[in-house]
Amino acid sequence: MTRHGTEARCVPVRVSELRRIIEGEAELFVPRAPRIYDAPVFFNPIMRLNRDVSILCARILRPKTVLDAFSATGIRGIRYALEADAEEVWMNDISRDAFELMLKNSRLNFPRALQVGVGGRVVLIHGGSILVLSKEDANRLMSDKFRYFDLVDLDPFGSPVEYLDAALRSVKRKGVVAVTATDTGVLCGAYGRACLKKYLARPVRGELCHEAGLRILIGTIVRYAAKYDLGVEVVLAYYRDHYFRVFLRLRSGAKWALKSLGMLGYLYYTGPGRFEYETAFLPSREGAYGPMWMGKLKDEESVKRIHEECRNCGFIGRDTCEFIELLHEELDVPFFYDTHSLAREFGTQVPKVSTLIERLRELGFEATKTHLSPTAFKTTGGLADVMKAWRGG
Ligand SMILES: C[S@@+](CC[C@H](N)C(=O)[O-])C[C@H]1O[C@@H](n2cnc3c(N)ncnc32)[C@H](O)[C@@H]1O
């Protein structure tokens, strides 16, 4: 078994190996280990932003039943219960150490909860809400709970693809799936054949790889969902800290499934600034990257509300709020121009991103920064317009 595999340890985590932390409204015991992958139970403090954004999404979407399918320390599920007022939160992890730690952490945060054991699961009842803790294979659990959850959160190691089918069956037909993918090397083209195998898509390399990877991930979920007559609407999708994260609201019916499939398409990229894209089920010519989602990466109204929530609730990290601000302001058009790649390509100095944005706006185009790269910008203008702005407007 791997270090973080199912049988990484046979003895429970000792208290001396734990330290106490606060994240959001939750108090947690987490492993005290020099490197995160050495710990008996996985905990990555950098993923706080991922969890913060999940809480913000849940606060505006208001799911009653939530599944945190890969719970590890339980931090995410506990936060859904404490900060998003979910009535029934299921926390699951295949590792016994993780199960014991999530139970310890649940008891720490809900000390007066009544605890009962039901068929290998532990149920904690506190006030009008409950936590259900289990140590099952996520696919098995999700198959068991058919059309049960309002929100299914998948945060596995690496690729989520092998859990998508079960998640789409376990979530209600108008529910939400929140999916993390950390296999960035695959989705960004470092391992092109692995991307073909896992996502049935051809990834692109170069400066557009992260946005294309994000769109390949969404496109894959769209194709998985279509066979169940489910369509998707993107609430929010982003790339950050070497992972992808998408929040998708499901829409029920064949029409929705076909509408979502209609937003799949292909990217044609031949070098910095030289890209085209099309929406089409099959590529119209050779050299296509994809298939990938060519629709919106955010729902404007939802992101506006998430942005407001972020400013209003005191327990969300400051860097999360800054990131949400950036997402809120970002122009939602496919792909972008990267100043460093363009300068290298054309042998010129790198201008300031803010200067280029200003000049493009003066020329009548929309233009903003993008969360995908600090050296890049999005615009409704084409390469010729960008070069005009580059030369001074
Ligand atoms: C990336 S960690 C989850 C981190 C957690 N969501 C957080 O925010 O801190 C992935 C977890 O999935 C668990 N896991 C791996 N395979 C699993 C499976 N098939 N079913 C359920 N849990 C699994 C691992 O034990 C590990 O704790």
The ligand as an SDF file (V2000), in Angstrom:
LIG
                    3D

 27 29  0  0  0  0  0  0  0  0999 V2000
   -6.7300   14.7720   -0.6190 C   0  0  0  0  0  0  0  0  0  0  0  0
   -7.2170   13.8530    0.7760 S   0  0  0  0  0  0  0  0  0  0  0  0
   -8.6750   14.6940    1.2870 C   0  0  0  0  0  0  0  0  0  0  0  0
   -8.4190   16.0070    1.9420 C   0  0  0  0  0  0  0  0  0  0  0  0
   -9.6120   16.6460    2.6010 C   0  0  0  0  0  0  0  0  0  0  0  0
  -10.7670   16.6940    1.7420 N   0  0  0  0  0  0  0  0  0  0  0  0
   -9.2680   18.0470    3.1170 C   0  0  0  0  0  0  0  0  0  0  0  0
   -9.8690   19.0500    2.6720 O   0  0  0  0  0  0  0  0  0  0  0  0
   -8.3830   18.1470    3.9830 O   0  0  0  0  0  0  0  0  0  0  0  0
   -7.8520   12.3860    0.0760 C   0  0  0  0  0  0  0  0  0  0  0  0
   -8.3750   11.3830    1.0890 C   0  0  0  0  0  0  0  0  0  0  0  0
   -9.0510   10.3550    0.3510 O   0  0  0  0  0  0  0  0  0  0  0  0
   -8.9150    9.1300    1.0540 C   0  0  0  0  0  0  0  0  0  0  0  0
   -9.2110    8.0560    0.0670 N   0  0  0  0  0  0  0  0  0  0  0  0
   -8.3950    7.5230   -0.8750 C   0  0  0  0  0  0  0  0  0  0  0  0
   -9.0590    6.6250   -1.6100 N   0  0  0  0  0  0  0  0  0  0  0  0
  -10.3430    6.6000   -1.1490 C   0  0  0  0  0  0  0  0  0  0  0  0
  -11.5180    5.8990   -1.5260 C   0  0  0  0  0  0  0  0  0  0  0  0
  -11.5100    5.0390   -2.5580 N   0  0  0  0  0  0  0  0  0  0  0  0
  -12.6500    6.1240   -0.8410 N   0  0  0  0  0  0  0  0  0  0  0  0
  -12.6760    7.0140    0.2040 C   0  0  0  0  0  0  0  0  0  0  0  0
  -11.5810    7.6940    0.6140 N   0  0  0  0  0  0  0  0  0  0  0  0
  -10.4390    7.5090   -0.0630 C   0  0  0  0  0  0  0  0  0  0  0  0
   -7.5120    9.1680    1.5960 C   0  0  0  0  0  0  0  0  0  0  0  0
   -7.3970    8.3200    2.7250 O   0  0  0  0  0  0  0  0  0  0  0  0
   -7.3320   10.6630    1.9300 C   0  0  0  0  0  0  0  0  0  0  0  0
   -7.5860   10.8980    3.2920 O   0  0  0  0  0  0  0  0  0  0  0  0
  1  2  1  0
  2  3  1  0
  2 10  1  0
  3  4  1  0
  4  5  1  0
  5  6  1  0
  5  7  1  0
  7  8  2  0
  7  9  1  0
 10 11  1  0
 11 12  1  0
 11 26  1  0
 12 13  1  0
 13 14  1  0
 13 24  1  0
 14 15  1  0
 14 23  1  0
 15 16  2  0
 16 17  1  0
 17 18  1  0
 17 23  2  0
 18 19  1  0
 18 20  2  0
 20 21  1  0
 21 22  2  0
 22 23  1  0
 24 25  1  0
 24 26  1  0
 26 27  1  0
M  CHG  2   2   1   9  -1
M  END
$$$$
